[in-house]
Amino acid sequence: MTGMSSFPTAPSKQALEQGETLAPRFDETGLIAAIATHAETGEVLMFAWMNAEALAKTLETGEAHYFSRSRNELWHKGATSGQVQRVDEMRVDCDQDAIWMKVRPQGDGGACHTGARSCFYRVVEGGRLVRR
């Protein structure tokens, strides 16, 4: 992956879990899980992956960037669809291997490439998927 940004590695478990330094733990493929929820409603909008460059660009611009595994490239959410996600708050979990962003969707408020407001638009009922 080109244009990689680097983040520090926590020197200890204590520093990782209790420290003030962002030291994300990317997996063996260089990715970290990222969840976006609506800043106002709390609704889960989407789950995606970030590499170090996507995380750095998100921090730098205040707009969500992800890494597309299928296209193998950096992806600025909304660059083509208008569904830009402005980040209100970013959190990292206790062992820094997952990111949670509270975002304000722009455009028509959708988050999913299918046009749905959330990527989680189907409910499992009796073994079937029902659109809600």
C-alpha positions in Angstrom: 0.0 0.0 0.0 1.4 3.3 -1.0 1.4 6.5 1.1 1.4 4.6 4.4 1.4 6.7 7.5 2.9 5.4 10.7 1.6 5.4 14.2 3.6 4.6 17.3 3.5 1.2 19.0 2.6 1.2 22.6 5.6 0.3 24.8 3.5 -1.8 27.2 0.1 -3.2 27.8 -0.5 -0.4 30.4 0.4 2.3 27.9 -1.8 0.6 25.2 -4.8 0.3 27.5 -4.5 3.3 29.8 -2.1 5.7 28.0 -2.8 8.9 26.1 -1.1 7.9 22.9 -3.0 6.7 19.9 -1.2 3.5 19.0 -3.7 1.6 16.8 -3.1 -2.2 16.5 -3.6 -3.0 12.8 -4.1 -6.6 11.9 -1.6 -8.7 9.9 -2.9 -7.2 6.6 -2.5 -3.7 7.9 -6.1 -3.0 8.7 -8.2 -2.0 11.7 -12.0 -2.3 12.0 -14.0 1.0 11.9 -17.6 1.5 12.9 -19.5 4.7 12.0 -22.6 5.7 14.0 -24.8 8.8 13.4 -23.6 11.5 15.8 -27.2 12.6 16.6 -29.2 9.4 16.6 -26.6 6.8 17.6 -27.8 4.6 14.7 -25.1 2.2 13.4 -24.4 3.4 9.8 -21.6 1.2 8.6 -18.7 -1.0 9.3 -15.5 -0.7 7.2 -11.7 -1.1 7.4 -9.0 1.5 7.7 -5.3 1.2 7.0 -2.9 3.7 8.6 -3.2 6.1 5.7 -7.0 6.1 5.9 -6.8 6.7 9.7 -4.3 9.5 9.2 -6.4 11.2 6.5 -9.5 11.0 8.7 -7.6 12.6 11.6 -6.2 15.3 9.2 -9.4 16.2 7.3 -12.1 15.5 9.8 -13.9 13.4 7.2 -14.1 9.6 7.1 -11.6 7.8 4.9 -11.5 4.0 4.7 -9.6 1.3 2.9 -11.5 -0.7 0.3 -10.4 -4.3 0.3 -12.2 -5.1 -2.9 -10.6 -2.2 -4.8 -7.4 -2.3 -2.8 -7.3 1.5 -2.4 -7.9 4.4 -0.1 -11.6 5.5 -0.1 -12.8 9.0 0.9 -16.4 8.3 1.9 -18.7 10.4 -0.2 -16.1 11.6 -2.7 -18.2 10.4 -5.6 -21.6 9.9 -3.9 -21.8 13.1 -1.9 -22.3 11.0 1.3 -19.3 12.5 3.1 -19.1 11.6 6.7 -17.9 14.5 8.9 -16.4 13.1 12.1 -17.7 14.6 15.4 -15.8 12.2 17.6 -13.5 9.3 17.3 -12.9 6.7 19.9 -10.6 3.7 20.1 -11.4 0.5 22.1 -9.5 -0.6 25.1 -6.8 -2.5 23.2 -6.8 -0.1 20.2 -7.8 -2.7 17.6 -11.1 -1.0 16.6 -12.2 2.5 15.8 -15.6 4.0 16.5 -16.6 7.3 14.9 -19.6 9.4 15.5 -20.3 11.1 12.2 -22.6 13.5 10.6 -23.6 12.3 7.1 -23.8 14.9 4.4 -25.8 14.7 1.2 -29.2 12.9 1.6 -28.0 11.3 4.8 -27.5 7.8 3.4 -24.5 5.7 4.3 -24.8 2.6 2.2 -23.8 2.2 -1.4 -27.2 0.6 -1.9 -28.8 4.0 -1.1 -30.0 2.9 2.3 -29.6 5.2 5.3 -27.6 2.5 7.1 -25.7 -0.6 5.8 -27.6 -2.5 8.4 -31.0 -2.2 6.7 -32.0 -5.8 7.0 -33.3 -7.8 10.0 -32.8 -11.5 10.4 -36.3 -13.0 11.0 -36.9 -16.7 11.0 -33.7 -17.3 9.0 -34.6 -14.8 6.3 -33.6 -11.2 5.7 -36.3 -8.6 5.9 -35.6 -5.1 4.8 -36.5 -2.4 7.4 
